Amino acid sequence: MNQQTESTSITITVAARRSGLTTRTVRRYVQRGLVSETLTENDLAELRRIRRLTDLGINLCGVEVILHMRQQIEELRAELDRLRRLAE
């Protein structure tokens, strides 16, 4: 994904339509901090991820835990990559 796509803002209505959610649901996810207020393509991917998890029957508290753990894993991978580069 290019830099411009990542930073282009998407309206709640468009995000709802593209993610298969209602605008009310997207607003609720923004309020809960699951996605940023300024929606981007990355947030759209996150909305789709949240939808898949809730479709599997996971409640929002569980979704928050999963997303937090996913973020931690990504940060740890980045740190591991950085340390490997330093060791070379």
C-alpha positions in Angstrom: 0.0 0.0 0.0 1.5 3.4 -0.9 1.9 6.3 1.5 -0.9 8.4 -0.2 -3.5 5.5 0.1 -2.6 5.1 3.8 -3.2 8.8 4.6 -6.3 9.4 2.4 -9.2 10.1 4.7 -12.4 8.0 4.2 -15.8 9.1 5.4 -17.8 7.0 7.9 -20.4 6.4 5.3 -17.9 5.1 2.7 -16.1 3.0 5.4 -19.4 1.5 6.5 -20.3 0.6 2.9 -16.9 -0.8 2.0 -16.6 -2.8 5.3 -20.2 -4.2 5.3 -21.0 -2.4 8.6 -23.6 0.2 9.4 -22.5 3.8 10.0 -23.7 3.5 13.6 -21.4 0.5 14.1 -18.4 2.3 12.6 -19.1 5.3 14.8 -19.3 3.0 17.9 -15.9 1.5 16.9 -14.4 5.0 16.5 -15.8 5.9 20.0 -14.3 2.8 21.5 -10.9 3.6 19.9 -10.8 0.5 17.7 -10.2 2.7 14.7 -9.1 6.3 14.4 -11.5 9.1 13.9 -9.8 10.0 10.6 -10.5 6.8 8.8 -7.9 5.5 6.3 -7.4 2.4 4.2 -5.6 0.9 7.2 -8.7 1.5 9.4 -10.9 0.0 6.7 -8.8 -3.2 6.9 -9.2 -3.1 10.7 -13.0 -2.6 10.3 -13.1 -5.7 8.1 -11.0 -7.6 10.6 -13.3 -6.6 13.4 -16.3 -7.6 11.4 -14.8 -11.1 10.8 -14.1 -11.5 14.5 -17.6 -10.5 15.5 -19.1 -12.7 12.8 -17.2 -15.5 14.5 -19.1 -14.7 17.7 -16.4 -12.8 19.5 -17.7 -9.9 21.6 -16.2 -6.4 21.4 -14.2 -6.9 24.6 -12.6 -10.0 23.0 -12.0 -8.1 19.8 -10.2 -5.3 21.7 -7.9 -7.9 23.4 -7.2 -9.6 20.0 -6.4 -6.4 18.3 -4.2 -5.3 21.2 -2.3 -8.6 21.1 -2.0 -8.3 17.3 -0.5 -4.8 17.7 2.0 -6.1 20.3 3.0 -9.0 18.0 3.7 -6.5 15.2 5.7 -4.3 17.5 7.7 -7.3 18.8 8.4 -8.5 15.2 9.6 -5.0 14.2 11.9 -4.9 17.3 13.2 -8.4 16.5 14.0 -7.3 12.9 15.8 -4.3 14.2 17.9 -6.4 16.6 18.7 -8.9 13.9 19.9 -6.0 11.6 22.1 -4.7 14.4 23.6 -8.2 15.0 24.7 -8.5 11.3 
